[in-house]
Amino acid sequence: MLNNLIKEVESLRNMDKAKIFQKFFRTGMGDYGEGDIFLGLSVPECRKIANKYDIQISEIEQLIKSKFHEERLIALFELLKLYQQNKEEKFINFYLNNTKFINNWDLVDLSCYKLLGDYLLNFKNCDYKILLNLSDSKYLWERRISIVTTMSFIKNNCFEPTLVISRKLIKDDHDLIKKANGWMLREVGKKDKKILEKFLKENIANISNVTLNYAMEKFEQNEKNYYRSLRNK
């Protein structure tokens, strides 16, 4: 089954798109996606393949170690499918034990909160200790997992994990953490604007312009000006 899946991936290879993806996902020397190799498949194409083939965890373990970005993404979609069919902790352990292969922002964002977040929310009584540990990681993608996973809590009107982890990461100097931080704060604001405003006022001295701009995306212009004025004092 895995061989058939890989053959179908290969049949959809599009080198023109692959070149675009290589640049978009910053795969050059010294960039966050350095060395990653793309085949040029879109996310819908990857999702369609994952839905078509049913592979086992041992095969997912092979696929997630692929040098090709899209095959690792399909591995994550396959893992999520298994988890949704049978919500067992072994799938979460697999995810956490293979974070070194979840090594670009799309791989993180398309998997973490639907899998790890769902598990913590529904089977661990909203215990987010794992996310606190990930937020201390030296590995960029584990830090991004820690904040983006809180999307599952936000969707269920539980904001504490986002606010606590956002505060921990507020001085992180990586642009992808700043953006993810602002994104999750914006999602909190969609649910409860007052909570977001309180957080911004309490942490304005440490918040980066990038995080602030993302967090305030839904604000009126006069509100944006107000918080920027606080930020610049």
TORPA-4810 file (N, C-alpha, C, O; in nm, 3 decimals):
<nodes>
NODE_1_0.083_-0.121_0.000_0.000_0.000_0.000_0.086_0.127_0.000_0.058_0.222_-0.072_M
NODE_2_0.192_0.126_0.082_0.280_0.243_0.088_0.348_0.266_-0.047_0.363_0.380_-0.091_L
NODE_3_0.389_0.158_-0.112_0.455_0.172_-0.243_0.361_0.236_-0.345_0.403_0.318_-0.426_N
NODE_4_0.235_0.197_-0.341_0.136_0.255_-0.434_0.116_0.403_-0.405_0.102_0.484_-0.497_N
NODE_5_0.115_0.438_-0.278_0.100_0.578_-0.238_0.217_0.660_-0.292_0.197_0.766_-0.351_L
NODE_6_0.337_0.610_-0.272_0.455_0.682_-0.317_0.458_0.695_-0.469_0.499_0.799_-0.521_I
NODE_7_0.415_0.591_-0.540_0.408_0.598_-0.686_0.311_0.706_-0.732_0.338_0.776_-0.829_K
NODE_8_0.199_0.719_-0.662_0.103_0.822_-0.700_0.158_0.962_-0.672_0.138_1.054_-0.752_E
NODE_9_0.228_0.977_-0.562_0.293_1.105_-0.532_0.390_1.140_-0.644_0.391_1.253_-0.694_V
NODE_10_0.469_1.044_-0.683_0.569_1.065_-0.789_0.502_1.103_-0.921_0.554_1.185_-0.997_E
NODE_11_0.386_1.043_-0.948_0.316_1.070_-1.074_0.265_1.213_-1.081_0.240_1.265_-1.190_S
NODE_12_0.249_1.277_-0.965_0.196_1.413_-0.960_0.307_1.518_-0.947_0.280_1.637_-0.933_L
NODE_13_0.430_1.474_-0.953_0.543_1.567_-0.941_0.530_1.680_-1.042_0.500_1.658_-1.159_R
NODE_14_0.552_1.802_-0.995_0.544_1.921_-1.081_0.663_2.010_-1.047_0.661_2.084_-0.949_N
NODE_15_0.764_2.003_-1.129_0.890_2.070_-1.095_0.880_2.222_-1.102_0.955_2.291_-1.033_M
NODE_16_0.789_2.274_-1.183_0.771_2.419_-1.186_0.716_2.469_-1.053_0.764_2.568_-0.997_D
NODE_17_0.615_2.397_-1.002_0.560_2.433_-0.871_0.663_2.408_-0.761_0.673_2.484_-0.665_K
NODE_18_0.739_2.301_-0.776_0.840_2.268_-0.674_0.940_2.383_-0.657_0.979_2.414_-0.545_A
NODE_19_0.980_2.444_-0.767_1.074_2.556_-0.759_1.012_2.674_-0.684_1.079_2.742_-0.607_K
NODE_20_0.883_2.696_-0.708_0.813_2.804_-0.637_0.806_2.774_-0.488_0.831_2.861_-0.405_I
NODE_21_0.771_2.649_-0.455_0.761_2.609_-0.314_0.896_2.617_-0.243_0.903_2.655_-0.126_F
NODE_22_1.003_2.583_-0.316_1.136_2.589_-0.256_1.167_2.731_-0.207_1.227_2.750_-0.101_Q
NODE_23_1.125_2.829_-0.286_1.148_2.968_-0.247_1.050_3.012_-0.138_1.089_3.076_-0.041_K
NODE_24_0.923_2.976_-0.156_0.819_3.019_-0.061_0.846_2.967_0.080_0.823_3.037_0.178_F
NODE_25_0.893_2.844_0.089_0.918_2.783_0.219_1.062_2.797_0.265_1.107_2.728_0.356_F
NODE_26_1.134_2.887_0.201_1.265_2.931_0.246_1.362_2.815_0.269_1.407_2.791_0.381_R
NODE_27_1.394_2.744_0.162_1.478_2.625_0.173_1.626_2.652_0.145_1.706_2.559_0.141_T
NODE_28_1.660_2.779_0.125_1.799_2.812_0.096_1.890_2.799_0.216_1.843_2.784_0.329_G
NODE_29_2.019_2.806_0.193_2.117_2.793_0.300_2.096_2.900_0.407_2.090_3.020_0.376_M
NODE_30_2.085_2.857_0.530_2.068_2.949_0.641_1.924_2.985_0.671_1.895_3.047_0.773_G
NODE_31_1.831_2.948_0.581_1.689_2.976_0.603_1.626_2.869_0.691_1.686_2.764_0.716_D
NODE_32_1.504_2.897_0.737_1.441_2.804_0.832_1.408_2.669_0.770_1.399_2.569_0.841_Y
NODE_33_1.390_2.663_0.636_1.360_2.537_0.571_1.479_2.481_0.494_1.462_2.409_0.396_G
NODE_34_1.598_2.515_0.538_1.719_2.478_0.465_1.723_2.329_0.432_1.706_2.244_0.519_E
NODE_35_1.745_2.300_0.302_1.763_2.163_0.259_1.637_2.086_0.228_1.645_1.974_0.177_G
NODE_36_1.520_2.142_0.259_1.396_2.070_0.231_1.376_2.058_0.080_1.411_2.148_0.004_D
NODE_37_1.319_1.946_0.038_1.299_1.918_-0.104_1.150_1.902_-0.132_1.081_1.826_-0.064_I
NODE_38_1.102_1.973_-0.233_0.961_1.970_-0.269_0.941_1.898_-0.402_1.028_1.898_-0.489_F
NODE_39_0.824_1.838_-0.416_0.786_1.771_-0.540_0.684_1.852_-0.620_0.658_1.821_-0.737_L
NODE_40_0.627_1.955_-0.558_0.534_2.041_-0.629_0.387_2.002_-0.616_0.304_2.045_-0.696_G
NODE_41_0.354_1.921_-0.515_0.214_1.885_-0.492_0.148_1.988_-0.401_0.210_2.037_-0.307_L
NODE_42_0.022_2.020_-0.429_-0.052_2.113_-0.344_-0.102_2.040_-0.220_-0.103_1.917_-0.215_S
NODE_43_-0.144_2.117_-0.120_-0.202_2.058_0.002_-0.326_1.975_-0.031_-0.338_1.863_0.020_V
NODE_44_-0.420_2.025_-0.114_-0.536_1.940_-0.149_-0.497_1.808_-0.214_-0.560_1.705_-0.190_P
NODE_45_-0.394_1.811_-0.298_-0.348_1.687_-0.361_-0.293_1.590_-0.256_-0.320_1.470_-0.262_E
NODE_46_-0.217_1.642_-0.162_-0.163_1.559_-0.055_-0.274_1.501_0.032_-0.270_1.384_0.070_C
NODE_47_-0.372_1.582_0.062_-0.483_1.538_0.144_-0.564_1.429_0.072_-0.608_1.332_0.133_R
NODE_48_-0.583_1.448_-0.058_-0.658_1.350_-0.138_-0.589_1.215_-0.138_-0.654_1.111_-0.127_K
NODE_49_-0.457_1.217_-0.150_-0.381_1.092_-0.149_-0.392_1.024_-0.012_-0.411_0.903_-0.003_I
NODE_50_-0.380_1.103_0.094_-0.392_1.047_0.228_-0.528_0.984_0.251_-0.540_0.881_0.318_A
NODE_51_-0.631_1.046_0.197_-0.767_0.992_0.212_-0.787_0.865_0.131_-0.868_0.779_0.167_N
NODE_52_-0.713_0.853_0.022_-0.729_0.738_-0.068_-0.665_0.611_-0.013_-0.718_0.502_-0.031_K
NODE_53_-0.550_0.626_0.054_-0.474_0.510_0.101_-0.482_0.498_0.253_-0.472_0.597_0.326_Y
NODE_54_-0.500_0.376_0.299_-0.498_0.348_0.443_-0.368_0.275_0.476_-0.354_0.156_0.447_D
NODE_55_-0.275_0.345_0.536_-0.148_0.282_0.573_-0.138_0.274_0.725_-0.201_0.350_0.798_I
NODE_56_-0.057_0.181_0.770_-0.043_0.155_0.913_0.066_0.242_0.975_0.142_0.308_0.904_Q
NODE_57_0.072_0.242_1.106_0.165_0.330_1.177_0.309_0.300_1.139_0.392_0.391_1.133_I
NODE_58_0.342_0.172_1.113_0.479_0.137_1.073_0.515_0.199_0.939_0.629_0.237_0.916_S
NODE_59_0.416_0.209_0.850_0.439_0.270_0.720_0.445_0.423_0.731_0.521_0.488_0.659_E
NODE_60_0.364_0.478_0.821_0.371_0.623_0.847_0.508_0.659_0.901_0.563_0.765_0.870_I
NODE_61_0.564_0.569_0.981_0.697_0.593_1.037_0.802_0.602_0.926_0.896_0.680_0.936_E
NODE_62_0.786_0.522_0.823_0.877_0.530_0.708_0.854_0.659_0.630_0.949_0.727_0.590_Q
NODE_63_0.728_0.693_0.609_0.694_0.806_0.523_0.732_0.939_0.586_0.773_1.031_0.516_L
NODE_64_0.718_0.949_0.717_0.746_1.078_0.782_0.895_1.111_0.781_0.935_1.225_0.804_I
NODE_65_0.978_1.009_0.753_1.122_1.031_0.746_1.168_1.063_0.603_1.287_1.076_0.577_K
NODE_66_1.072_1.076_0.512_1.106_1.103_0.373_1.179_1.236_0.357_1.157_1.330_0.433_S
NODE_67_1.267_1.241_0.257_1.336_1.368_0.228_1.244_1.465_0.156_1.275_1.584_0.144_K
NODE_68_1.130_1.415_0.109_1.037_1.499_0.036_0.930_1.558_0.129_0.864_1.487_0.204_F
NODE_69_0.915_1.687_0.121_0.824_1.761_0.207_0.681_1.707_0.199_0.617_1.683_0.301_H
NODE_70_0.632_1.689_0.077_0.493_1.647_0.059_0.467_1.508_0.116_0.356_1.482_0.164_E
NODE_71_0.564_1.421_0.113_0.546_1.288_0.170_0.538_1.295_0.322_0.465_1.218_0.385_E
NODE_72_0.613_1.385_0.382_0.602_1.403_0.527_0.465_1.461_0.563_0.406_1.424_0.664_R
NODE_73_0.415_1.551_0.480_0.282_1.607_0.503_0.176_1.497_0.493_0.085_1.491_0.576_L
NODE_74_0.186_1.412_0.393_0.091_1.303_0.377_0.099_1.209_0.498_-0.004_1.159_0.545_I
NODE_75_0.220_1.186_0.548_0.235_1.103_0.668_0.158_1.161_0.785_0.096_1.087_0.861_A
NODE_76_0.161_1.292_0.800_0.088_1.358_0.908_-0.063_1.348_0.888_-0.137_1.329_0.983_L
NODE_77_-0.107_1.361_0.763_-0.250_1.344_0.734_-0.293_1.200_0.764_-0.403_1.178_0.815_F
NODE_78_-0.208_1.104_0.732_-0.239_0.964_0.762_-0.244_0.940_0.913_-0.331_0.868_0.962_E
NODE_79_-0.152_1.001_0.986_-0.151_0.989_1.132_-0.277_1.048_1.192_-0.338_0.990_1.282_L
NODE_80_-0.316_1.164_1.142_-0.437_1.229_1.191_-0.559_1.143_1.162_-0.651_1.135_1.244_L
NODE_81_-0.561_1.078_1.047_-0.673_0.992_1.011_-0.683_0.874_1.108_-0.792_0.839_1.153_K
NODE_82_-0.570_0.813_1.140_-0.570_0.702_1.235_-0.616_0.749_1.373_-0.693_0.681_1.441_L
NODE_83_-0.568_0.866_1.413_-0.607_0.920_1.543_-0.757_0.946_1.550_-0.821_0.915_1.650_Y
NODE_84_-0.813_1.000_1.446_-0.956_1.030_1.445_-1.041_0.903_1.446_-1.155_0.904_1.494_Q
NODE_85_-0.987_0.795_1.392_-1.058_0.667_1.391_-1.054_0.598_1.528_-1.148_0.532_1.569_Q
NODE_86_-0.942_0.616_1.595_-0.921_0.548_1.723_-0.830_0.634_1.809_-0.708_0.624_1.799_N
NODE_87_-0.887_0.717_1.891_-0.813_0.822_1.962_-0.730_0.764_2.077_-0.768_0.772_2.194_K
NODE_88_-0.616_0.707_2.038_-0.528_0.644_2.134_-0.402_0.729_2.156_-0.357_0.800_2.067_E
NODE_89_-0.349_0.718_2.275_-0.232_0.796_2.313_-0.109_0.762_2.230_-0.019_0.844_2.215_E
NODE_90_-0.104_0.641_2.175_0.014_0.600_2.099_0.037_0.690_1.978_0.151_0.709_1.935_K
NODE_91_-0.071_0.744_1.923_-0.056_0.833_1.807_0.002_0.968_1.850_0.076_1.031_1.775_F
NODE_92_-0.034_1.011_1.968_0.022_1.136_2.022_0.170_1.116_2.053_0.252_1.203_2.022_I
NODE_93_0.204_1.004_2.112_0.345_0.974_2.141_0.426_0.968_2.013_0.540_1.016_2.008_N
NODE_94_0.368_0.909_1.910_0.436_0.904_1.780_0.463_1.046_1.730_0.573_1.076_1.685_F
NODE_95_0.364_1.131_1.738_0.377_1.270_1.693_0.490_1.340_1.768_0.576_1.403_1.707_Y
NODE_96_0.489_1.329_1.899_0.588_1.398_1.981_0.728_1.340_1.964_0.827_1.411_1.981_L
NODE_97_0.736_1.212_1.929_0.866_1.148_1.909_0.924_1.174_1.771_1.039_1.138_1.743_N
NODE_98_0.845_1.237_1.684_0.891_1.260_1.546_0.887_1.407_1.507_0.877_1.440_1.388_N
NODE_99_0.896_1.496_1.604_0.888_1.639_1.574_1.005_1.687_1.486_0.993_1.789_1.418_T
NODE_100_1.117_1.614_1.486_1.229_1.658_1.402_1.196_1.648_1.254_1.263_1.710_1.171_K
NODE_101_1.092_1.570_1.220_1.050_1.559_1.081_0.933_1.653_1.049_0.893_1.667_0.934_F
NODE_102_0.879_1.718_1.152_0.769_1.815_1.135_0.837_1.951_1.129_0.826_2.031_1.222_I
NODE_103_0.905_1.976_1.019_1.008_2.080_1.017_0.982_2.193_0.919_1.075_2.243_0.854_N
NODE_104_0.858_2.233_0.909_0.824_2.359_0.842_0.688_2.403_0.893_0.614_2.323_0.951_N
NODE_105_0.655_2.528_0.872_0.537_2.583_0.939_0.407_2.520_0.892_0.313_2.507_0.970_W
NODE_106_0.399_2.479_0.765_0.276_2.415_0.718_0.257_2.277_0.779_0.144_2.237_0.809_D
NODE_107_0.366_2.204_0.798_0.358_2.073_0.861_0.310_2.086_1.005_0.231_2.004_1.053_L
NODE_108_0.356_2.188_1.073_0.310_2.216_1.211_0.163_2.255_1.210_0.081_2.195_1.280_V
NODE_109_0.130_2.356_1.131_-0.003_2.418_1.139_-0.115_2.327_1.093_-0.228_2.340_1.139_D
NODE_110_-0.085_2.235_1.002_-0.188_2.146_0.949_-0.207_2.019_1.033_-0.290_1.935_1.001_L
NODE_111_-0.129_2.008_1.140_-0.138_1.885_1.219_-0.153_1.906_1.369_-0.229_1.833_1.433_S
NODE_112_-0.085_2.003_1.426_-0.066_2.003_1.572_-0.195_2.019_1.651_-0.219_1.941_1.743_C
NODE_113_-0.277_2.117_1.619_-0.393_2.138_1.705_-0.504_2.037_1.680_-0.585_2.009_1.769_Y
NODE_114_-0.509_1.983_1.557_-0.611_1.882_1.527_-0.579_1.748_1.592_-0.668_1.667_1.614_K
NODE_115_-0.453_1.727_1.621_-0.411_1.600_1.679_-0.373_1.619_1.827_-0.445_1.575_1.916_L
NODE_116_-0.261_1.681_1.851_-0.215_1.701_1.989_-0.314_1.788_2.067_-0.345_1.757_2.182_L
NODE_117_-0.362_1.894_2.006_-0.456_1.982_2.075_-0.586_1.913_2.111_-0.636_1.928_2.222_G
NODE_118_-0.640_1.837_2.017_-0.763_1.763_2.043_-0.744_1.666_2.159_-0.831_1.652_2.244_D
NODE_119_-0.630_1.600_2.160_-0.604_1.502_2.266_-0.595_1.568_2.403_-0.656_1.521_2.499_Y
NODE_120_-0.521_1.676_2.412_-0.506_1.746_2.541_-0.640_1.801_2.589_-0.670_1.799_2.709_L
NODE_121_-0.718_1.850_2.496_-0.846_1.909_2.531_-0.946_1.804_2.579_-1.014_1.824_2.680_L
NODE_122_-0.954_1.695_2.508_-1.061_1.599_2.533_-1.023_1.479_2.620_-1.111_1.412_2.675_N
NODE_123_-0.893_1.452_2.631_-0.853_1.334_2.708_-0.758_1.364_2.822_-0.727_1.276_2.902_F
NODE_124_-0.713_1.487_2.832_-0.624_1.527_2.941_-0.681_1.643_3.021_-0.607_1.713_3.092_K
NODE_125_-0.812_1.664_3.010_-0.880_1.769_3.088_-0.813_1.904_3.074_-0.799_1.979_3.171_N
NODE_126_-0.772_1.935_2.951_-0.712_2.065_2.918_-0.575_2.087_2.982_-0.528_2.200_2.991_C
NODE_127_-0.512_1.980_3.027_-0.376_1.991_3.082_-0.280_2.023_2.967_-0.269_1.946_2.871_D
NODE_128_-0.211_2.134_2.977_-0.122_2.175_2.868_0.025_2.178_2.909_0.104_2.254_2.854_Y
NODE_129_0.059_2.095_3.006_0.198_2.088_3.053_0.293_2.052_2.939_0.404_2.105_2.931_K
NODE_130_0.249_1.963_2.852_0.331_1.924_2.737_0.366_2.046_2.654_0.479_2.060_2.607_I
NODE_131_0.270_2.135_2.635_0.293_2.254_2.553_0.391_2.349_2.622_0.472_2.415_2.555_L
NODE_132_0.384_2.357_2.753_0.479_2.441_2.826_0.621_2.389_2.806_0.715_2.466_2.788_L
NODE_133_0.635_2.257_2.809_0.768_2.198_2.786_0.816_2.226_2.644_0.933_2.258_2.623_N
NODE_134_0.727_2.215_2.547_0.765_2.241_2.408_0.802_2.388_2.387_0.888_2.419_2.305_L
NODE_135_0.738_2.476_2.461_0.767_2.620_2.445_0.907_2.655_2.492_0.960_2.761_2.456_S
NODE_136_0.969_2.568_2.572_1.106_2.590_2.619_1.211_2.529_2.527_1.331_2.542_2.550_D
NODE_137_1.165_2.463_2.421_1.256_2.391_2.333_1.347_2.487_2.255_1.309_2.599_2.223_S
NODE_138_1.467_2.440_2.227_1.559_2.514_2.141_1.524_2.495_1.993_1.576_2.565_1.906_K
NODE_139_1.437_2.399_1.967_1.397_2.364_1.831_1.278_2.450_1.789_1.171_2.443_1.849_Y
NODE_140_1.298_2.530_1.686_1.197_2.625_1.639_1.059_2.562_1.624_0.959_2.618_1.669_L
NODE_141_1.054_2.445_1.561_0.924_2.389_1.527_0.850_2.336_1.649_0.727_2.333_1.648_W
NODE_142_0.920_2.295_1.752_0.852_2.256_1.875_0.794_2.378_1.945_0.686_2.370_2.005_E
NODE_143_0.863_2.490_1.938_0.808_2.613_1.996_0.683_2.656_1.919_0.585_2.699_1.979_R
NODE_144_0.687_2.643_1.787_0.568_2.679_1.709_0.453_2.582_1.740_0.338_2.624_1.752_R
NODE_145_0.483_2.454_1.753_0.380_2.357_1.792_0.315_2.399_1.924_0.193_2.390_1.939_I
NODE_146_0.396_2.446_2.018_0.343_2.479_2.151_0.236_2.588_2.146_0.138_2.581_2.219_S
NODE_147_0.254_2.688_2.061_0.157_2.798_2.057_0.042_2.768_1.962_-0.073_2.798_1.995_I
NODE_148_0.070_2.710_1.844_-0.037_2.684_1.748_-0.132_2.576_1.798_-0.250_2.579_1.765_V
NODE_149_-0.082_2.482_1.876_-0.168_2.377_1.932_-0.278_2.436_2.019_-0.384_2.375_2.034_T
NODE_150_-0.255_2.553_2.076_-0.357_2.613_2.163_-0.481_2.656_2.086_-0.580_2.695_2.146_T
NODE_151_-0.476_2.649_1.953_-0.596_2.678_1.873_-0.713_2.591_1.917_-0.827_2.637_1.920_M
NODE_152_-0.684_2.466_1.951_-0.792_2.375_1.992_-0.859_2.425_2.120_-0.980_2.410_2.136_S
NODE_153_-0.782_2.483_2.211_-0.838_2.538_2.334_-0.920_2.664_2.304_-1.029_2.683_2.358_F
NODE_154_-0.865_2.748_2.218_-0.935_2.872_2.182_-1.072_2.841_2.125_-1.171_2.905_2.160_I
NODE_155_-1.078_2.743_2.035_-1.205_2.706_1.972_-1.309_2.663_2.075_-1.429_2.666_2.048_K
NODE_156_-1.262_2.622_2.191_-1.352_2.579_2.298_-1.356_2.679_2.414_-1.388_2.644_2.528_N
NODE_157_-1.322_2.804_2.382_-1.332_2.916_2.476_-1.247_2.897_2.602_-1.283_2.943_2.710_N
NODE_158_-1.135_2.829_2.585_-1.037_2.815_2.693_-0.912_2.892_2.650_-0.840_2.847_2.561_C
NODE_159_-0.887_3.005_2.712_-0.783_3.096_2.663_-0.653_3.093_2.744_-0.551_3.143_2.698_F
NODE_160_-0.657_3.035_2.861_-0.540_3.035_2.948_-0.415_2.977_2.881_-0.309_3.039_2.889_E
NODE_161_-0.423_2.859_2.816_-0.302_2.805_2.754_-0.238_2.901_2.654_-0.116_2.916_2.652_P
NODE_162_-0.319_2.964_2.571_-0.267_3.058_2.472_-0.198_3.176_2.540_-0.088_3.214_2.502_T
NODE_163_-0.263_3.232_2.639_-0.209_3.351_2.705_-0.080_3.320_2.781_0.014_3.399_2.779_L
NODE_164_-0.076_3.206_2.846_0.043_3.167_2.923_0.160_3.140_2.829_0.271_3.189_2.852_V
NODE_165_0.137_3.064_2.725_0.245_3.030_2.633_0.286_3.151_2.550_0.405_3.170_2.521_I
NODE_166_0.189_3.233_2.511_0.222_3.355_2.438_0.313_3.445_2.521_0.407_3.505_2.469_S
NODE_167_0.285_3.452_2.650_0.368_3.535_2.738_0.510_3.476_2.748_0.608_3.550_2.754_R
NODE_168_0.519_3.343_2.749_0.651_3.279_2.756_0.732_3.306_2.629_0.854_3.321_2.635_K
NODE_169_0.663_3.311_2.516_0.732_3.325_2.387_0.741_3.469_2.339_0.789_3.496_2.228_L
NODE_170_0.697_3.561_2.420_0.679_3.699_2.374_0.810_3.766_2.332_0.809_3.860_2.252_I
NODE_171_0.922_3.717_2.386_1.051_3.776_2.350_1.129_3.688_2.252_1.245_3.715_2.221_K
NODE_172_1.063_3.583_2.203_1.128_3.496_2.104_1.164_3.578_1.981_1.081_3.655_1.931_D
NODE_173_1.285_3.563_1.933_1.330_3.651_1.824_1.306_3.594_1.685_1.340_3.660_1.586_D
NODE_174_1.248_3.474_1.674_1.224_3.418_1.541_1.093_3.470_1.484_0.990_3.470_1.552_H
NODE_175_1.098_3.513_1.359_0.982_3.573_1.295_0.861_3.477_1.292_0.747_3.521_1.306_D
NODE_176_0.887_3.349_1.274_0.777_3.252_1.265_0.709_3.229_1.400_0.594_3.187_1.405_L
NODE_177_0.780_3.255_1.508_0.718_3.248_1.640_0.641_3.377_1.668_0.531_3.374_1.723_I
NODE_178_0.697_3.488_1.629_0.627_3.616_1.645_0.494_3.615_1.571_0.392_3.660_1.624_K
NODE_179_0.495_3.563_1.449_0.373_3.558_1.369_0.271_3.460_1.428_0.153_3.492_1.436_K
NODE_180_0.317_3.343_1.469_0.227_3.244_1.529_0.167_3.297_1.658_0.050_3.275_1.687_A
NODE_181_0.249_3.367_1.735_0.202_3.426_1.860_0.090_3.527_1.833_-0.015_3.524_1.898_N
NODE_182_0.114_3.615_1.738_0.012_3.714_1.704_-0.114_3.651_1.647_-0.225_3.695_1.675_G
NODE_183_-0.095_3.547_1.568_-0.208_3.475_1.508_-0.298_3.417_1.617_-0.420_3.432_1.611_W
NODE_184_-0.239_3.350_1.716_-0.319_3.290_1.822_-0.385_3.396_1.910_-0.498_3.379_1.955_M
NODE_185_-0.315_3.505_1.934_-0.376_3.614_2.011_-0.494_3.673_1.935_-0.597_3.705_1.994_L
NODE_186_-0.480_3.686_1.804_-0.592_3.734_1.722_-0.713_3.641_1.734_-0.827_3.687_1.742_R
NODE_187_-0.687_3.510_1.736_-0.796_3.414_1.749_-0.865_3.427_1.884_-0.987_3.412_1.894_E
NODE_188_-0.788_3.455_1.988_-0.847_3.482_2.120_-0.938_3.604_2.111_-1.050_3.604_2.161_V
NODE_189_-0.887_3.708_2.045_-0.963_3.832_2.032_-1.094_3.814_1.958_-1.191_3.884_1.986_G
NODE_190_-1.098_3.721_1.863_-1.222_3.694_1.791_-1.329_3.638_1.885_-1.449_3.660_1.866_K
NODE_191_-1.282_3.565_1.986_-1.374_3.505_2.082_-1.410_3.603_2.195_-1.524_3.611_2.239_K
NODE_192_-1.307_3.676_2.240_-1.328_3.769_2.353_-1.226_3.884_2.340_-1.111_3.871_2.380_D
NODE_193_-1.272_3.992_2.283_-1.182_4.105_2.255_-1.126_4.166_2.382_-1.012_4.212_2.383_K
NODE_194_-1.203_4.167_2.489_-1.158_4.228_2.614_-1.038_4.153_2.671_-0.947_4.214_2.727_K
NODE_195_-1.038_4.022_2.658_-0.924_3.943_2.707_-0.799_3.976_2.629_-0.691_3.990_2.686_I
NODE_196_-0.813_3.990_2.498_-0.698_4.027_2.415_-0.649_4.166_2.452_-0.528_4.186_2.466_L
NODE_197_-0.739_4.260_2.467_-0.699_4.397_2.501_-0.626_4.402_2.635_-0.527_4.474_2.649_E
NODE_198_-0.673_4.326_2.731_-0.608_4.321_2.862_-0.467_4.264_2.849_-0.373_4.316_2.909_K
NODE_199_-0.453_4.159_2.769_-0.321_4.098_2.748_-0.226_4.198_2.682_-0.110_4.210_2.723_F
NODE_200_-0.274_4.268_2.581_-0.189_4.364_2.511_-0.143_4.475_2.604_-0.026_4.515_2.600_L
NODE_201_-0.231_4.526_2.685_-0.195_4.635_2.777_-0.092_4.588_2.880_0.000_4.662_2.915_K
NODE_202_-0.109_4.465_2.928_-0.019_4.413_3.032_0.119_4.377_2.976_0.218_4.377_3.050_E
NODE_203_0.126_4.348_2.847_0.252_4.299_2.789_0.307_4.386_2.678_0.399_4.346_2.607_N
NODE_204_0.251_4.505_2.662_0.284_4.588_2.548_0.433_4.622_2.539_0.486_4.639_2.429_I
NODE_205_0.498_4.632_2.653_0.640_4.670_2.652_0.728_4.563_2.590_0.837_4.592_2.541_A
NODE_206_0.681_4.438_2.592_0.764_4.328_2.543_0.718_4.272_2.409_0.789_4.192_2.347_N
NODE_207_0.601_4.313_2.365_0.545_4.257_2.241_0.616_4.316_2.119_0.637_4.437_2.112_I
NODE_208_0.652_4.232_2.025_0.716_4.281_1.902_0.611_4.345_1.811_0.491_4.319_1.823_S
NODE_209_0.658_4.428_1.721_0.566_4.490_1.625_0.496_4.385_1.539_0.378_4.399_1.505_N
NODE_210_0.569_4.280_1.503_0.510_4.173_1.421_0.395_4.107_1.494_0.286_4.093_1.438_V
NODE_211_0.418_4.067_1.619_0.313_4.002_1.698_0.195_4.095_1.719_0.079_4.054_1.709_T
NODE_212_0.224_4.220_1.749_0.118_4.317_1.773_0.032_4.337_1.649_-0.091_4.341_1.658_L
NODE_213_0.096_4.350_1.534_0.020_4.372_1.410_-0.069_4.253_1.377_-0.184_4.271_1.335_N
NODE_214_-0.019_4.133_1.396_-0.101_4.014_1.373_-0.217_4.009_1.471_-0.331_3.980_1.433_Y
NODE_215_-0.189_4.037_1.597_-0.292_4.030_1.701_-0.403_4.132_1.677_-0.519_4.105_1.709_A
NODE_216_-0.369_4.248_1.622_-0.466_4.356_1.606_-0.532_4.360_1.468_-0.596_4.459_1.434_M
NODE_217_-0.518_4.255_1.391_-0.565_4.258_1.253_-0.713_4.298_1.241_-0.751_4.365_1.145_E
NODE_218_-0.795_4.258_1.337_-0.939_4.285_1.331_-0.978_4.416_1.402_-1.096_4.450_1.407_K
NODE_219_-0.879_4.487_1.455_-0.908_4.612_1.525_-0.940_4.725_1.427_-0.900_4.720_1.310_F
NODE_220_-1.012_4.825_1.475_-1.031_4.949_1.399_-0.899_5.026_1.397_-0.813_5.005_1.482_E
NODE_221_-0.884_5.115_1.299_-0.758_5.186_1.283_-0.723_5.268_1.406_-0.606_5.273_1.445_Q
NODE_222_-0.821_5.332_1.468_-0.792_5.413_1.586_-0.744_5.327_1.703_-0.663_5.370_1.784_N
NODE_223_-0.796_5.204_1.711_-0.751_5.112_1.816_-0.607_5.068_1.789_-0.526_5.061_1.881_E
NODE_224_-0.575_5.040_1.664_-0.439_5.003_1.628_-0.342_5.116_1.663_-0.234_5.092_1.716_K
NODE_225_-0.383_5.237_1.632_-0.297_5.353_1.661_-0.273_5.367_1.811_-0.163_5.401_1.854_N
NODE_226_-0.376_5.340_1.889_-0.365_5.351_2.034_-0.260_5.253_2.088_-0.172_5.293_2.165_Y
NODE_227_-0.268_5.127_2.049_-0.176_5.027_2.100_-0.033_5.048_2.046_0.065_5.020_2.115_Y
NODE_228_-0.025_5.096_1.923_0.108_5.126_1.870_0.172_5.241_1.945_0.294_5.245_1.963_R
NODE_229_0.090_5.335_1.987_0.143_5.447_2.065_0.195_5.400_2.201_0.295_5.451_2.252_S
NODE_230_0.125_5.302_2.259_0.172_5.244_2.386_0.302_5.169_2.363_0.394_5.176_2.444_L
NODE_231_0.307_5.096_2.251_0.425_5.017_2.219_0.547_5.105_2.198_0.659_5.063_2.227_R
NODE_232_0.527_5.225_2.149_0.640_5.314_2.115_0.680_5.406_2.227_0.774_5.485_2.212_N
NODE_233_0.611_5.398_2.339_0.648_5.487_2.450_0.778_5.443_2.516_0.824_5.506_2.611_K
</nodes>
